[in-house]
Amino acid sequence: MQFTVNKDITFDQAVELMFEKLGDWKIMALASSVNDYVMVRNVSCLFYDGKVWFKTDKNFRKTQQLYQNPQVALCWSGVQIEGIAENKGLVVDEPDRRFEGLYKKFLWGSYNRYSHEDTEIIIEVTPKFVEIWDTSEENYAFQIFLNFEDRSVEVKQYDDTSRK
């Protein structure tokens, strides 16, 4: 999607743009840290209810890190989300099984291969700060910064449009 730079974009419009870019699911890089030991790995994410969701084994190193420090960052193609991760319990214990249904629909291979009913948990990431890199229709780069805590948005042009 091409986006014309509009410095007057509202916070809600910027959030909509973020989720439009992400779609229903993506494989994202997840970064976490405990005691200045940083790890990054790919996770299969779903997007709904204004949050990022993924599943993982409760015994994995990344999960142990999330228990100690829930501050994470996720990145996919110019969209970086900084937020707070929360364990929502076993996938099979979710009351409406919404996550499981969406995971089956969009990520069947992963669901079929890595579903262990007694150890797979759902992690919900609540965005706190988001940075989106994009280009205008004229192919100039810009950044959109979303601060979820104060519901603010800032657009910064990266390229100098006076040079052609």
C-alpha positions as CSV (number, residue, x, y, z in Angstrom):
1,M,0.0,0.0,0.0
2,Q,1.3,3.4,-0.9
3,F,0.7,6.2,1.7
4,T,0.8,9.9,1.1
5,V,2.5,11.7,3.9
6,N,-0.1,13.4,6.0
7,K,1.3,14.9,9.1
8,D,-2.3,15.3,10.4
9,I,-3.0,11.6,10.6
10,T,-4.9,10.7,13.8
11,F,-3.8,8.1,16.3
12,D,-6.7,5.9,15.3
13,Q,-5.8,6.2,11.6
14,A,-2.2,5.3,12.3
15,V,-3.2,2.2,14.4
16,E,-5.5,1.2,11.5
17,L,-2.5,1.6,9.1
18,M,-0.3,-0.5,11.3
19,F,-2.8,-3.4,11.4
20,E,-3.5,-3.0,7.7
21,K,0.2,-3.5,7.0
22,L,0.3,-6.5,9.3
23,G,-2.8,-8.2,8.0
24,D,-4.2,-11.3,9.8
25,W,-0.8,-12.9,10.6
26,K,2.9,-12.6,10.1
27,I,6.1,-14.3,11.1
28,M,7.8,-11.6,13.3
29,A,11.1,-11.3,15.0
30,L,10.6,-11.2,18.8
31,A,13.3,-9.6,21.0
32,S,13.4,-10.1,24.7
33,S,16.0,-9.5,27.4
34,V,16.8,-10.5,31.0
35,N,19.8,-9.1,32.9
36,D,21.1,-7.5,29.6
37,Y,21.1,-10.9,27.8
38,V,19.1,-10.2,24.6
39,M,17.5,-12.9,22.5
40,V,15.7,-12.7,19.2
41,R,13.7,-15.4,17.4
42,N,10.8,-15.7,15.0
43,V,7.3,-16.3,16.2
44,S,4.1,-16.8,14.3
45,C,1.8,-13.9,15.2
46,L,-1.9,-13.2,14.9
47,F,-3.4,-9.7,15.1
48,Y,-6.8,-9.0,16.6
49,D,-8.4,-6.8,19.3
50,G,-5.7,-4.3,18.9
51,K,-3.0,-6.7,20.1
52,V,-0.4,-9.2,18.9
53,W,-0.8,-12.8,19.8
54,F,1.5,-15.8,19.5
55,K,1.8,-19.3,21.1
56,T,4.9,-20.9,22.6
57,D,5.9,-23.7,24.8
58,K,5.8,-22.7,28.4
59,N,9.2,-24.5,29.0
60,F,11.1,-22.6,26.3
61,R,14.0,-20.2,27.1
62,K,12.1,-17.3,25.5
63,T,9.1,-18.0,27.7
64,Q,11.2,-18.1,30.9
65,Q,12.6,-14.7,29.8
66,L,9.1,-13.3,29.3
67,Y,8.2,-14.4,32.8
68,Q,11.2,-12.4,34.2
69,N,10.9,-9.4,31.9
70,P,7.6,-8.9,29.9
71,Q,9.0,-6.0,27.9
72,V,9.4,-7.1,24.3
73,A,9.8,-5.8,20.8
74,L,8.4,-7.4,17.6
75,C,9.4,-6.5,14.1
76,W,8.3,-7.3,10.6
77,S,9.2,-5.4,7.4
78,G,9.3,-1.8,8.7
79,V,6.8,-2.2,11.5
80,Q,8.4,-2.4,15.0
81,I,6.1,-2.9,18.0
82,E,7.4,-2.4,21.6
83,G,5.1,-3.7,24.2
84,I,4.2,-5.8,27.2
85,A,3.9,-9.6,26.9
86,E,1.4,-11.5,29.1
87,N,0.8,-15.2,29.5
88,K,-2.9,-15.9,28.8
89,G,-2.7,-19.6,29.8
90,L,-2.8,-22.8,27.8
91,V,-4.2,-22.6,24.2
92,V,-6.6,-25.4,25.0
93,D,-8.0,-23.6,28.1
94,E,-9.0,-20.4,26.3
95,P,-12.8,-20.1,26.9
96,D,-13.9,-19.2,23.3
97,R,-10.8,-20.9,21.6
98,R,-10.6,-17.9,19.3
99,F,-6.8,-18.0,19.1
100,E,-6.8,-21.7,18.3
101,G,-9.4,-21.2,15.5
102,L,-7.4,-18.3,13.9
103,Y,-4.1,-20.2,14.3
104,K,-5.6,-23.2,12.5
105,K,-7.0,-21.0,9.8
106,F,-3.8,-18.9,9.0
107,L,-1.0,-21.1,10.3
108,W,-2.1,-24.6,9.8
109,G,1.4,-26.0,9.2
110,S,2.7,-24.7,12.5
111,Y,-0.5,-25.6,14.3
112,N,-0.4,-29.1,13.0
113,R,3.3,-29.6,13.7
114,Y,3.8,-27.9,17.0
115,S,0.6,-28.3,19.1
116,H,1.3,-29.8,22.4
117,E,-1.9,-29.4,24.5
118,D,-0.3,-29.6,27.9
119,T,2.6,-27.1,27.3
120,E,1.4,-24.6,24.6
121,I,0.5,-21.2,26.0
122,I,-0.9,-18.0,24.4
123,I,1.1,-14.8,24.8
124,E,-0.7,-11.5,24.3
125,V,1.4,-8.4,23.5
126,T,-0.1,-5.0,24.3
127,P,1.6,-2.3,22.1
128,K,3.1,0.6,24.0
129,F,5.1,2.2,21.2
130,V,5.2,1.5,17.5
131,E,7.5,2.8,14.7
132,I,6.4,2.3,11.1
133,W,8.7,3.0,8.1
134,D,6.9,3.8,4.9
135,T,7.2,5.6,1.6
136,S,5.0,8.2,0.0
137,E,3.6,7.9,-3.5
138,E,6.5,10.0,-4.6
139,N,8.9,7.4,-3.1
140,Y,10.1,9.5,-0.2
141,A,10.7,7.6,3.1
142,F,9.0,8.6,6.3
143,Q,8.4,7.3,9.8
144,I,5.2,7.2,11.8
145,F,5.6,7.0,15.6
146,L,2.6,5.8,17.7
147,N,2.6,6.3,21.5
148,F,-0.2,4.1,22.9
149,E,0.1,5.4,26.4
150,D,-0.8,9.0,25.5
151,R,-2.5,8.1,22.2
152,S,-0.2,10.4,20.2
153,V,1.2,10.0,16.7
154,E,4.1,11.8,15.0
155,V,5.0,11.7,11.3
156,K,8.7,12.4,10.5
157,Q,9.9,12.7,6.9
158,Y,13.2,10.9,6.4
159,D,14.1,12.1,2.9
160,D,14.7,15.7,1.9
161,T,12.0,16.3,-0.7
162,S,13.8,19.5,-1.8
163,R,16.4,17.4,-3.6
164,K,15.2,15.7,-6.7
